[in-house]
Amino acid sequence: MSMLLRVPATPHHGGLELRPWRDGDVPELIEVYRDPVLRHWTRRPVDDARDAHRWLVRSRQGWAAGRRFAFAVREPRPGGDRLVATVVLKDVLPGRPHAEVGYWTAAWARGRGVAPRAVQAVTDWAFTRFAATGLTRLDLLHQVDNTASCRVAEKAGYPFQETLPARAPFPLDGHRHARHAAPRG
């Protein structure tokens, strides 16, 4: 798949490249999931190559079905790029006005503006790509105690909307942040 989104460098942050997951991402994906903070917030752990390959299969199936679009977020560096995050657009259905965006950030990339910029890039892409199918709102959901995700949502232009009751597998209430597409015309 040849999809590529680019986020330009700023005076304070390097550029980012977002693309579908590839087989070559497996070792870094396993490394990222060794982080206990990341594992605390995610539902599907990646412990080994087998889990990572399942991750890739799920990602490819989502792209093929046109309902779930997972991007590996890479940071170009001298000597090669590095995996720093993922952003996924979920539950895209023709005629449905809303979908969800989710993300995680590698431990070594936190606090550097990676997540808000990557979420913003996928948001812009989604509203352009799916405008004709009626997509007008994206939700970003997280547990109430995940204050870092509140900051990411706000920085990416997703203001807080409401508190949601806890729903399995998450034990605590959640926050819903939302971003609306700019009016067309």
ChimeraX commands (.cxc) that place a marker at each C-alpha (Angstrom):
marker #1 position 0.00,0.00,0.00 radius 0.5
marker #1 position 1.51,3.33,-1.02 radius 0.5
marker #1 position -0.38,5.75,1.25 radius 0.5
marker #1 position 1.88,8.33,2.93 radius 0.5
marker #1 position 0.99,11.38,5.03 radius 0.5
marker #1 position 3.72,13.85,5.88 radius 0.5
marker #1 position 3.79,16.26,8.82 radius 0.5
marker #1 position 6.38,18.98,8.23 radius 0.5
marker #1 position 9.04,19.82,10.77 radius 0.5
marker #1 position 8.55,22.88,12.94 radius 0.5
marker #1 position 11.20,24.99,14.69 radius 0.5
marker #1 position 10.72,22.78,17.77 radius 0.5
marker #1 position 9.78,19.36,16.33 radius 0.5
marker #1 position 11.02,17.10,13.58 radius 0.5
marker #1 position 8.86,15.98,10.70 radius 0.5
marker #1 position 6.72,12.84,10.77 radius 0.5
marker #1 position 5.68,10.30,8.16 radius 0.5
marker #1 position 2.48,8.26,8.53 radius 0.5
marker #1 position 1.91,5.14,6.46 radius 0.5
marker #1 position 0.24,1.73,6.72 radius 0.5
marker #1 position 2.04,-0.84,8.87 radius 0.5
marker #1 position 4.62,-3.09,7.19 radius 0.5
marker #1 position 6.29,-6.39,8.03 radius 0.5
marker #1 position 9.53,-4.51,8.74 radius 0.5
marker #1 position 7.83,-2.70,11.64 radius 0.5
marker #1 position 7.50,-5.90,13.71 radius 0.5
marker #1 position 10.71,-5.58,15.80 radius 0.5
marker #1 position 9.98,-1.96,16.73 radius 0.5
marker #1 position 6.33,-2.75,17.49 radius 0.5
marker #1 position 7.42,-5.44,19.96 radius 0.5
marker #1 position 9.93,-3.00,21.50 radius 0.5
marker #1 position 7.30,-0.26,21.90 radius 0.5
marker #1 position 4.94,-2.67,23.69 radius 0.5
marker #1 position 7.54,-3.44,26.36 radius 0.5
marker #1 position 6.58,-0.10,27.91 radius 0.5
marker #1 position 4.37,-0.70,30.98 radius 0.5
marker #1 position 2.65,2.69,30.58 radius 0.5
marker #1 position 1.56,1.83,27.04 radius 0.5
marker #1 position 0.42,-1.63,28.11 radius 0.5
marker #1 position -1.70,-0.08,30.87 radius 0.5
marker #1 position -3.77,1.91,28.35 radius 0.5
marker #1 position -4.11,-0.61,25.51 radius 0.5
marker #1 position -6.36,-3.65,25.17 radius 0.5
marker #1 position -4.29,-5.90,22.90 radius 0.5
marker #1 position -0.74,-6.50,24.12 radius 0.5
marker #1 position 2.00,-7.31,21.63 radius 0.5
marker #1 position 4.41,-9.64,23.42 radius 0.5
marker #1 position 6.20,-11.36,20.56 radius 0.5
marker #1 position 6.49,-11.73,16.78 radius 0.5
marker #1 position 3.31,-13.80,16.63 radius 0.5
marker #1 position 1.28,-11.04,18.31 radius 0.5
marker #1 position 2.93,-8.43,16.10 radius 0.5
marker #1 position 2.01,-10.36,12.96 radius 0.5
marker #1 position -1.60,-10.56,14.18 radius 0.5
marker #1 position -1.46,-6.79,14.61 radius 0.5
marker #1 position -0.30,-6.42,11.01 radius 0.5
marker #1 position -2.99,-8.78,9.70 radius 0.5
marker #1 position -5.69,-6.82,11.55 radius 0.5
marker #1 position -4.28,-3.59,10.16 radius 0.5
marker #1 position -4.26,-4.89,6.59 radius 0.5
marker #1 position -7.77,-6.30,6.93 radius 0.5
marker #1 position -9.01,-2.92,8.15 radius 0.5
marker #1 position -7.50,-1.12,5.17 radius 0.5
marker #1 position -8.87,-3.73,2.76 radius 0.5
marker #1 position -12.37,-3.47,4.25 radius 0.5
marker #1 position -12.24,0.34,4.20 radius 0.5
marker #1 position -13.38,0.56,7.84 radius 0.5
marker #1 position -10.19,0.83,9.91 radius 0.5
marker #1 position -7.06,2.70,8.88 radius 0.5
marker #1 position -4.01,2.18,11.10 radius 0.5
marker #1 position -0.94,4.31,10.45 radius 0.5
marker #1 position 2.59,3.67,11.67 radius 0.5
marker #1 position 3.99,7.07,12.62 radius 0.5
marker #1 position 7.69,7.30,11.81 radius 0.5
marker #1 position 10.22,10.00,12.56 radius 0.5
marker #1 position 12.89,10.45,9.89 radius 0.5
marker #1 position 16.39,10.56,11.41 radius 0.5
marker #1 position 19.92,10.39,10.11 radius 0.5
marker #1 position 20.63,6.73,9.37 radius 0.5
marker #1 position 16.95,5.76,9.09 radius 0.5
marker #1 position 13.55,6.49,10.53 radius 0.5
marker #1 position 12.12,5.31,13.85 radius 0.5
marker #1 position 8.65,4.21,14.96 radius 0.5
marker #1 position 7.27,6.83,17.36 radius 0.5
marker #1 position 3.49,6.26,17.41 radius 0.5
marker #1 position 0.40,4.91,15.75 radius 0.5
marker #1 position -2.85,6.62,14.86 radius 0.5
marker #1 position -5.91,4.66,13.80 radius 0.5
marker #1 position -9.15,5.82,12.25 radius 0.5
marker #1 position -11.85,3.35,13.34 radius 0.5
marker #1 position -15.44,2.47,12.52 radius 0.5
marker #1 position -15.66,4.30,9.20 radius 0.5
marker #1 position -18.99,3.38,7.59 radius 0.5
marker #1 position -20.57,4.95,4.50 radius 0.5
marker #1 position -23.44,7.22,5.52 radius 0.5
marker #1 position -22.43,7.25,9.18 radius 0.5
marker #1 position -21.54,10.80,10.23 radius 0.5
marker #1 position -19.02,9.86,12.92 radius 0.5
marker #1 position -15.98,7.66,13.42 radius 0.5
marker #1 position -13.28,7.36,16.06 radius 0.5
marker #1 position -9.60,8.16,16.16 radius 0.5
marker #1 position -7.19,6.46,18.57 radius 0.5
marker #1 position -3.45,6.52,19.07 radius 0.5
marker #1 position -0.53,5.54,21.22 radius 0.5
marker #1 position 2.95,7.01,21.49 radius 0.5
marker #1 position 6.25,5.21,22.09 radius 0.5
marker #1 position 7.84,6.03,25.46 radius 0.5
marker #1 position 10.84,7.73,23.81 radius 0.5
marker #1 position 8.56,10.04,21.79 radius 0.5
marker #1 position 6.25,11.31,24.54 radius 0.5
marker #1 position 6.23,14.98,25.39 radius 0.5
marker #1 position 7.58,16.02,21.98 radius 0.5
marker #1 position 4.33,16.89,20.22 radius 0.5
marker #1 position 4.24,13.66,18.20 radius 0.5
marker #1 position 0.73,12.51,19.14 radius 0.5
marker #1 position -1.16,15.79,18.57 radius 0.5
marker #1 position 0.52,16.38,15.22 radius 0.5
marker #1 position -0.07,12.80,14.05 radius 0.5
marker #1 position -3.71,12.83,15.20 radius 0.5
marker #1 position -4.17,16.15,13.40 radius 0.5
marker #1 position -2.72,14.70,10.16 radius 0.5
marker #1 position -5.07,11.70,10.23 radius 0.5
marker #1 position -8.00,13.98,11.12 radius 0.5
marker #1 position -7.35,16.21,8.13 radius 0.5
marker #1 position -6.94,13.17,5.86 radius 0.5
marker #1 position -10.14,11.54,7.17 radius 0.5
marker #1 position -12.31,14.62,6.70 radius 0.5
marker #1 position -11.01,15.03,3.15 radius 0.5
marker #1 position -11.06,11.34,2.20 radius 0.5
marker #1 position -14.50,10.57,3.64 radius 0.5
marker #1 position -16.35,13.86,3.13 radius 0.5
marker #1 position -18.37,12.41,0.25 radius 0.5
marker #1 position -19.52,9.50,2.43 radius 0.5
marker #1 position -20.90,11.85,5.09 radius 0.5
marker #1 position -18.15,11.86,7.75 radius 0.5
marker #1 position -18.55,15.05,9.78 radius 0.5
marker #1 position -17.30,14.16,13.29 radius 0.5
marker #1 position -14.40,12.27,14.79 radius 0.5
marker #1 position -14.37,11.19,18.43 radius 0.5
marker #1 position -11.29,10.60,20.58 radius 0.5
marker #1 position -12.11,8.46,23.64 radius 0.5
marker #1 position -10.02,7.70,26.72 radius 0.5
marker #1 position -10.40,6.77,30.39 radius 0.5
marker #1 position -10.91,9.70,32.78 radius 0.5
marker #1 position -7.59,9.07,34.52 radius 0.5
marker #1 position -5.59,9.34,31.29 radius 0.5
marker #1 position -4.77,13.03,31.62 radius 0.5
marker #1 position -2.10,12.84,28.90 radius 0.5
marker #1 position -4.79,11.88,26.39 radius 0.5
marker #1 position -6.86,14.89,27.46 radius 0.5
marker #1 position -3.87,17.11,26.62 radius 0.5
marker #1 position -3.31,15.38,23.26 radius 0.5
marker #1 position -6.99,15.74,22.36 radius 0.5
marker #1 position -7.04,19.45,23.18 radius 0.5
marker #1 position -3.79,20.13,21.29 radius 0.5
marker #1 position -5.15,18.25,18.25 radius 0.5
marker #1 position -8.30,20.39,18.23 radius 0.5
marker #1 position -10.63,17.89,19.94 radius 0.5
marker #1 position -12.40,19.75,22.76 radius 0.5
marker #1 position -13.93,17.79,25.64 radius 0.5
marker #1 position -17.59,16.88,25.02 radius 0.5
marker #1 position -18.77,14.58,27.79 radius 0.5
marker #1 position -18.01,11.94,30.39 radius 0.5
marker #1 position -19.10,8.45,29.36 radius 0.5
marker #1 position -19.96,5.62,31.78 radius 0.5
marker #1 position -17.42,2.81,32.16 radius 0.5
marker #1 position -17.77,0.07,29.56 radius 0.5
marker #1 position -15.92,-3.25,29.44 radius 0.5
marker #1 position -13.05,-3.86,29.09 radius 0.5
marker #1 position -12.28,-0.45,30.59 radius 0.5
marker #1 position -13.01,-0.21,34.33 radius 0.5
marker #1 position -13.39,3.57,34.62 radius 0.5
marker #1 position -15.58,6.23,33.07 radius 0.5
marker #1 position -14.29,7.78,29.89 radius 0.5
marker #1 position -14.00,11.13,28.19 radius 0.5
marker #1 position -15.26,11.85,24.71 radius 0.5
marker #1 position -13.53,14.61,22.81 radius 0.5
marker #1 position -14.81,15.50,19.35 radius 0.5
marker #1 position -13.65,17.30,16.26 radius 0.5
marker #1 position -16.11,18.43,13.59 radius 0.5
marker #1 position -15.32,18.83,9.92 radius 0.5
marker #1 position -15.20,22.38,8.65 radius 0.5
marker #1 position -18.34,23.31,6.72 radius 0.5
marker #1 position -17.95,22.64,3.01 radius 0.5
marker #1 position -18.67,25.23,0.40 radius 0.5
marker link #1:1,2 radius 0.2
marker link #1:2,3 radius 0.2
marker link #1:3,4 radius 0.2
marker link #1:4,5 radius 0.2
marker link #1:5,6 radius 0.2
marker link #1:6,7 radius 0.2
marker link #1:7,8 radius 0.2
marker link #1:8,9 radius 0.2
marker link #1:9,10 radius 0.2
marker link #1:10,11 radius 0.2
marker link #1:11,12 radius 0.2
marker link #1:12,13 radius 0.2
marker link #1:13,14 radius 0.2
marker link #1:14,15 radius 0.2
marker link #1:15,16 radius 0.2
marker link #1:16,17 radius 0.2
marker link #1:17,18 radius 0.2
marker link #1:18,19 radius 0.2
marker link #1:19,20 radius 0.2
marker link #1:20,21 radius 0.2
marker link #1:21,22 radius 0.2
marker link #1:22,23 radius 0.2
marker link #1:23,24 radius 0.2
marker link #1:24,25 radius 0.2
marker link #1:25,26 radius 0.2
marker link #1:26,27 radius 0.2
marker link #1:27,28 radius 0.2
marker link #1:28,29 radius 0.2
marker link #1:29,30 radius 0.2
marker link #1:30,31 radius 0.2
marker link #1:31,32 radius 0.2
marker link #1:32,33 radius 0.2
marker link #1:33,34 radius 0.2
marker link #1:34,35 radius 0.2
marker link #1:35,36 radius 0.2
marker link #1:36,37 radius 0.2
marker link #1:37,38 radius 0.2
marker link #1:38,39 radius 0.2
marker link #1:39,40 radius 0.2
marker link #1:40,41 radius 0.2
marker link #1:41,42 radius 0.2
marker link #1:42,43 radius 0.2
marker link #1:43,44 radius 0.2
marker link #1:44,45 radius 0.2
marker link #1:45,46 radius 0.2
marker link #1:46,47 radius 0.2
marker link #1:47,48 radius 0.2
marker link #1:48,49 radius 0.2
marker link #1:49,50 radius 0.2
marker link #1:50,51 radius 0.2
marker link #1:51,52 radius 0.2
marker link #1:52,53 radius 0.2
marker link #1:53,54 radius 0.2
marker link #1:54,55 radius 0.2
marker link #1:55,56 radius 0.2
marker link #1:56,57 radius 0.2
marker link #1:57,58 radius 0.2
marker link #1:58,59 radius 0.2
marker link #1:59,60 radius 0.2
marker link #1:60,61 radius 0.2
marker link #1:61,62 radius 0.2
marker link #1:62,63 radius 0.2
marker link #1:63,64 radius 0.2
marker link #1:64,65 radius 0.2
marker link #1:65,66 radius 0.2
marker link #1:66,67 radius 0.2
marker link #1:67,68 radius 0.2
marker link #1:68,69 radius 0.2
marker link #1:69,70 radius 0.2
marker link #1:70,71 radius 0.2
marker link #1:71,72 radius 0.2
marker link #1:72,73 radius 0.2
marker link #1:73,74 radius 0.2
marker link #1:74,75 radius 0.2
marker link #1:75,76 radius 0.2
marker link #1:76,77 radius 0.2
marker link #1:77,78 radius 0.2
marker link #1:78,79 radius 0.2
marker link #1:79,80 radius 0.2
marker link #1:80,81 radius 0.2
marker link #1:81,82 radius 0.2
marker link #1:82,83 radius 0.2
marker link #1:83,84 radius 0.2
marker link #1:84,85 radius 0.2
marker link #1:85,86 radius 0.2
marker link #1:86,87 radius 0.2
marker link #1:87,88 radius 0.2
marker link #1:88,89 radius 0.2
marker link #1:89,90 radius 0.2
marker link #1:90,91 radius 0.2
marker link #1:91,92 radius 0.2
marker link #1:92,93 radius 0.2
marker link #1:93,94 radius 0.2
marker link #1:94,95 radius 0.2
marker link #1:95,96 radius 0.2
marker link #1:96,97 radius 0.2
marker link #1:97,98 radius 0.2
marker link #1:98,99 radius 0.2
marker link #1:99,100 radius 0.2
marker link #1:100,101 radius 0.2
marker link #1:101,102 radius 0.2
marker link #1:102,103 radius 0.2
marker link #1:103,104 radius 0.2
marker link #1:104,105 radius 0.2
marker link #1:105,106 radius 0.2
marker link #1:106,107 radius 0.2
marker link #1:107,108 radius 0.2
marker link #1:108,109 radius 0.2
marker link #1:109,110 radius 0.2
marker link #1:110,111 radius 0.2
marker link #1:111,112 radius 0.2
marker link #1:112,113 radius 0.2
marker link #1:113,114 radius 0.2
marker link #1:114,115 radius 0.2
marker link #1:115,116 radius 0.2
marker link #1:116,117 radius 0.2
marker link #1:117,118 radius 0.2
marker link #1:118,119 radius 0.2
marker link #1:119,120 radius 0.2
marker link #1:120,121 radius 0.2
marker link #1:121,122 radius 0.2
marker link #1:122,123 radius 0.2
marker link #1:123,124 radius 0.2
marker link #1:124,125 radius 0.2
marker link #1:125,126 radius 0.2
marker link #1:126,127 radius 0.2
marker link #1:127,128 radius 0.2
marker link #1:128,129 radius 0.2
marker link #1:129,130 radius 0.2
marker link #1:130,131 radius 0.2
marker link #1:131,132 radius 0.2
marker link #1:132,133 radius 0.2
marker link #1:133,134 radius 0.2
marker link #1:134,135 radius 0.2
marker link #1:135,136 radius 0.2
marker link #1:136,137 radius 0.2
marker link #1:137,138 radius 0.2
marker link #1:138,139 radius 0.2
marker link #1:139,140 radius 0.2
marker link #1:140,141 radius 0.2
marker link #1:141,142 radius 0.2
marker link #1:142,143 radius 0.2
marker link #1:143,144 radius 0.2
marker link #1:144,145 radius 0.2
marker link #1:145,146 radius 0.2
marker link #1:146,147 radius 0.2
marker link #1:147,148 radius 0.2
marker link #1:148,149 radius 0.2
marker link #1:149,150 radius 0.2
marker link #1:150,151 radius 0.2
marker link #1:151,152 radius 0.2
marker link #1:152,153 radius 0.2
marker link #1:153,154 radius 0.2
marker link #1:154,155 radius 0.2
marker link #1:155,156 radius 0.2
marker link #1:156,157 radius 0.2
marker link #1:157,158 radius 0.2
marker link #1:158,159 radius 0.2
marker link #1:159,160 radius 0.2
marker link #1:160,161 radius 0.2
marker link #1:161,162 radius 0.2
marker link #1:162,163 radius 0.2
marker link #1:163,164 radius 0.2
marker link #1:164,165 radius 0.2
marker link #1:165,166 radius 0.2
marker link #1:166,167 radius 0.2
marker link #1:167,168 radius 0.2
marker link #1:168,169 radius 0.2
marker link #1:169,170 radius 0.2
marker link #1:170,171 radius 0.2
marker link #1:171,172 radius 0.2
marker link #1:172,173 radius 0.2
marker link #1:173,174 radius 0.2
marker link #1:174,175 radius 0.2
marker link #1:175,176 radius 0.2
marker link #1:176,177 radius 0.2
marker link #1:177,178 radius 0.2
marker link #1:178,179 radius 0.2
marker link #1:179,180 radius 0.2
marker link #1:180,181 radius 0.2
marker link #1:181,182 radius 0.2
marker link #1:182,183 radius 0.2
marker link #1:183,184 radius 0.2
marker link #1:184,185 radius 0.2
view
